[in-house]
């Protein structure tokens, strides 16, 4: 008869594997929140800076190009005067 204590099958998790796994990764879950927040902030910042860059490029277009894309100088001025953080 085989001794149950000598079961060395490492492919099947034991009854406490979930508890141990959760405990081992608890700190990762907590710090992951901070990482996600930091990444969201960086993403927002890059989006805001890209919006600012596009508005500056739009303000540099001449009347002929503005007519080609179907907007007026007044539309451009309204867009350009928005703060960089507003979409």
Backbone bond lengths (Angstrom), bond angles and torsions (degrees), N, CA, C in turn:
res aa  C-N    CA-C-N  psi(-1)  N-CA   C-N-CA  omega(-1)  CA-C   N-CA-C  phi
1 X - - - 1.450 - - 1.540 109.32 -
2 X 1.348 116.12 140.06 1.457 121.29 -176.05 1.518 110.64 -83.37
3 X 1.299 115.64 138.38 1.463 122.36 179.68 1.531 108.79 -77.00
4 X 1.350 119.80 120.20 1.471 121.52 -177.85 1.526 112.42 -66.24
5 X 1.307 118.17 -22.99 1.456 121.22 -179.69 1.534 111.53 -75.93
6 X 1.332 116.40 -15.67 1.456 120.11 -178.09 1.524 111.21 -96.72
7 X 1.294 117.58 12.96 1.458 121.12 178.64 1.523 108.51 -68.18
8 X 1.316 116.32 113.56 1.471 120.73 -176.25 1.523 111.81 -110.51
9 X 1.306 117.42 22.65 1.462 120.81 179.69 1.530 108.79 -72.60
10 X 1.317 115.79 105.24 1.470 119.91 -177.42 1.525 112.41 -88.37
11 X 1.315 117.31 -3.98 1.462 119.04 -179.02 1.513 112.96 -80.88
12 X 1.323 117.01 -23.21 1.464 118.43 179.51 1.521 109.01 -103.84
13 X 1.338 117.49 127.79 1.464 120.07 -179.18 1.517 111.05 -70.72
14 X 1.296 115.21 146.93 1.453 121.07 177.91 1.509 110.64 -78.21
15 X 1.321 117.57 179.31 1.464 121.31 -177.04 1.525 112.93 -67.30
16 X 1.329 117.32 -21.22 1.465 119.94 -177.18 1.528 111.94 -102.60
17 X 1.318 117.82 8.68 1.462 120.59 -176.88 1.521 111.36 -62.28
18 X 1.317 118.22 -40.90 1.461 121.10 -178.60 1.519 110.81 -65.98
19 X 1.306 116.59 -43.26 1.467 120.54 179.97 1.521 110.03 -64.27
20 X 1.320 117.06 -45.41 1.461 120.73 -179.74 1.522 110.63 -65.49
21 X 1.307 117.01 -41.07 1.454 120.91 179.87 1.517 110.66 -64.49
22 X 1.320 117.54 -44.04 1.465 121.12 178.48 1.519 111.37 -62.75
23 X 1.317 117.25 -41.98 1.461 120.99 -179.81 1.521 110.77 -66.18
24 X 1.319 116.62 -39.48 1.456 120.22 -178.37 1.522 111.66 -67.90
25 X 1.310 117.52 -29.11 1.451 120.52 -176.32 1.530 112.94 -106.03
26 X 1.299 117.92 10.35 1.468 120.38 179.70 1.517 110.45 -63.46
27 X 1.328 117.85 -42.33 1.455 119.95 179.78 1.522 111.24 -67.42
28 X 1.316 117.98 -31.69 1.454 121.71 177.03 1.522 110.47 -66.30
29 X 1.317 117.06 -40.43 1.464 119.93 178.89 1.517 110.59 -64.77
30 X 1.310 117.61 -40.57 1.461 120.53 -178.66 1.520 110.28 -68.46
31 X 1.334 117.99 -47.13 1.460 119.49 -179.90 1.514 111.18 -72.12
32 X 1.330 117.79 -23.78 1.461 121.19 177.11 1.513 111.35 -62.79
33 X 1.328 117.31 -31.73 1.466 120.84 178.08 1.519 109.09 -63.51
34 X 1.319 117.09 -44.70 1.459 120.98 178.27 1.514 112.18 -63.55
35 X 1.326 115.94 -39.04 1.458 120.09 179.39 1.517 110.38 -65.96
36 X 1.335 116.58 -41.95 1.465 119.32 178.97 1.521 110.58 -64.30
37 X 1.325 116.65 -39.56 1.462 119.87 179.51 1.518 110.42 -65.57
38 X 1.321 116.75 -41.93 1.458 120.45 178.95 1.521 110.25 -65.33
39 X 1.323 117.39 -41.54 1.462 120.22 178.55 1.524 110.95 -65.90
40 X 1.320 117.05 -38.34 1.465 120.43 177.66 1.524 110.14 -64.14
41 X 1.318 116.97 -39.82 1.462 121.16 178.84 1.527 110.60 -65.33
42 X 1.321 117.11 -44.51 1.464 120.99 178.40 1.525 110.20 -63.17
43 X 1.326 116.83 -42.14 1.456 120.81 178.49 1.528 110.85 -62.03
44 X 1.326 116.50 -43.92 1.462 120.87 178.40 1.531 110.09 -62.20
45 X 1.335 117.02 -42.53 1.458 120.78 -178.93 1.527 111.11 -63.07
46 X 1.341 116.48 -45.47 1.462 119.00 178.30 1.530 111.63 -63.36
47 X 1.322 117.36 -37.71 1.466 120.71 177.47 1.529 110.67 -64.24
48 X 1.326 116.65 -42.88 1.461 120.59 -179.70 1.524 110.80 -65.71
49 X 1.322 116.94 -40.11 1.461 119.72 179.35 1.532 111.15 -69.07
50 X 1.313 117.05 -36.44 1.472 120.70 176.37 1.526 110.29 -65.48
51 X 1.324 116.91 -40.85 1.468 121.06 177.33 1.528 109.73 -61.21
52 X 1.330 116.36 -41.99 1.466 121.08 178.66 1.532 110.52 -62.89
53 X 1.320 116.77 -43.02 1.462 121.39 179.83 1.534 110.63 -62.92
54 X 1.333 116.27 -42.61 1.459 120.33 -179.76 1.533 111.39 -66.18
55 X 1.319 116.30 -37.15 1.466 119.67 178.89 1.527 110.45 -67.37
56 X 1.328 116.55 -38.39 1.457 119.09 177.42 1.526 110.77 -64.83
57 X 1.336 116.14 -40.74 1.471 119.80 178.07 1.520 110.39 -64.79
58 X 1.317 117.03 -39.73 1.467 121.23 178.91 1.521 110.34 -62.42
59 X 1.316 117.32 -39.86 1.466 120.02 -178.91 1.522 111.85 -68.02
60 X 1.322 117.26 -21.22 1.460 120.45 179.84 1.516 114.71 -86.62
61 X 1.320 118.40 -3.61 1.460 120.64 -179.25 1.524 110.80 -76.18
62 X 1.326 115.99 144.67 1.464 119.82 178.15 1.533 110.15 -84.52
63 X 1.327 115.28 173.31 1.465 121.16 -174.96 1.531 112.41 -60.58
64 X 1.316 116.61 -36.87 1.463 120.84 -179.76 1.538 110.52 -62.94
65 X 1.303 117.37 -45.74 1.472 121.01 179.60 1.527 111.43 -67.90
66 X 1.316 116.79 -38.64 1.471 119.80 176.94 1.525 110.86 -62.07
67 X 1.322 116.45 -40.37 1.462 120.21 177.70 1.532 110.35 -64.19
68 X 1.335 116.76 -38.35 1.468 120.92 178.29 1.528 112.29 -60.75
69 X 1.333 116.78 -37.75 1.472 118.41 -178.77 1.526 112.46 -92.99
70 X 1.312 116.39 -1.53 1.460 120.78 171.44 1.518 116.04 82.04
71 X 1.322 116.94 30.52 1.469 118.92 175.50 1.523 109.47 -129.43
72 X 1.319 115.14 155.95 1.462 120.56 -177.77 1.534 109.89 -98.41
73 X 1.302 114.86 168.96 1.470 120.47 176.99 1.528 109.83 -63.47
74 X 1.329 117.28 -33.16 1.465 121.31 177.19 1.526 110.67 -63.49
75 X 1.340 116.86 -42.60 1.473 120.74 176.86 1.528 110.67 -60.73
76 X 1.325 115.20 -40.80 1.468 120.15 179.81 1.522 109.89 -63.64
77 X 1.325 116.53 -46.10 1.467 119.98 -178.94 1.530 111.37 -61.80
78 X 1.330 116.82 -39.51 1.468 119.66 177.52 1.536 110.99 -63.39
79 X 1.313 116.28 -40.30 1.461 120.46 -178.96 1.529 111.31 -71.06
80 X 1.305 116.40 -42.49 1.468 121.33 -175.35 1.535 111.50 -69.22
81 X 1.314 117.27 -30.59 1.470 119.17 -177.51 1.526 113.28 -79.97
82 X 1.341 117.73 -6.83 1.451 120.08 176.29 1.525 110.63 -68.98
83 X 1.323 118.38 145.94 1.470 119.77 174.66 1.529 109.83 -64.91
84 X 1.328 116.56 152.29 1.457 120.82 -174.72 1.528 112.73 -61.58
85 X 1.327 118.20 -23.25 1.465 119.75 -177.05 1.523 112.93 -84.21
86 X 1.338 117.40 -9.94 1.471 120.50 179.76 1.511 110.04 -93.06
87 X 1.336 115.26 134.56 1.464 120.46 -179.22 1.493 112.79 -83.71
